[in-house]
Amino acid sequence: MTIRGMPAASAGRVSATAGPAGDTELRAIETVGGVITDLVGIAERLPVRHDELESIARILDRLSQEISEAATLLRAIPNQ
């Protein structure tokens, strides 16, 4: 499984947004895109062997933290 091996497919959606809010939004989009890529990689491996359960659980823990960080980024974008 490749983790973070591919760029986020949706990163181009922010091209019309400029400035600090656009940078923050872009980082959130890239984070979410990367998490989705990783989740697909995990889903393709399911069901996992018993000896892989802990490593997959650690990856899922990390991904949940990254989603939380993306939510924090989005909340930091100033209202327009």
N, C-alpha and C positions, 0 to 999 in steps of 0.2 A: 504494500500500500504506500502511495506517495502522499506525504503530508506536506502541505504548503509548496507543492511542486509546480502549481499552475497559477497564473494571475487570475484575479477575480474577474469573471466574465461581465459583471455589471458595472465595472469601474467607469466606463465611458459615459454613463448617465449624468455625471456631474459636470460635464464640460461647459455648460452654460453658466455655472455658478462660479463666481470669482471671489477672491479675498479669503480671509480667515475662516468664515463660515463654510465656504466651499471646500477648503482644505480639511476642516473637521468632518464635514459630510463625506468627503472622499475617503478619509481614513475609516469612517464607520462602514461605508459600503465595501471597502476592500476587506475589512475584518469579517463582515457577514459573509461575503463571497468566499473567503478562505475557509470559514467554518462550514459552509455548505459543501464545499469541495471535500473537506475532511470527513463530513458526515456521510457523503456518498461513498467514499472509500471504505468507511466502516460498514455501511449497509451492504456493500458488495461482499464483504467477508463473513457476514452472518449466515448461519450460526457459527460462532467461534469455538475453537477447541478449548477445553478446560484450562490448559496451560497458558492461554492467551487472555483469559478473562481479566486479570489484574491490569495488564498493559492497556487493554481496550478501555477499561474503567478509568484509568489515569488520563487517557486521551480525552474521554468524554468530560472528565472534570475540568481539564484545561479549556476545552471548547466552551463549556458553560461560563467560565471566567471571561473568555474573550467576548462572548455575547453580552455579558454584563458590562464589559468595558465599552462595547459599541453603543449600548443604551445610554451610558454616561456621556459618551461623545455627542450623541444626538440631543440629549438634554442640555448640553452646553452651547448649542447653536443659538445665537440670539434671535429673538422674534423679529420678523421683518415687517 
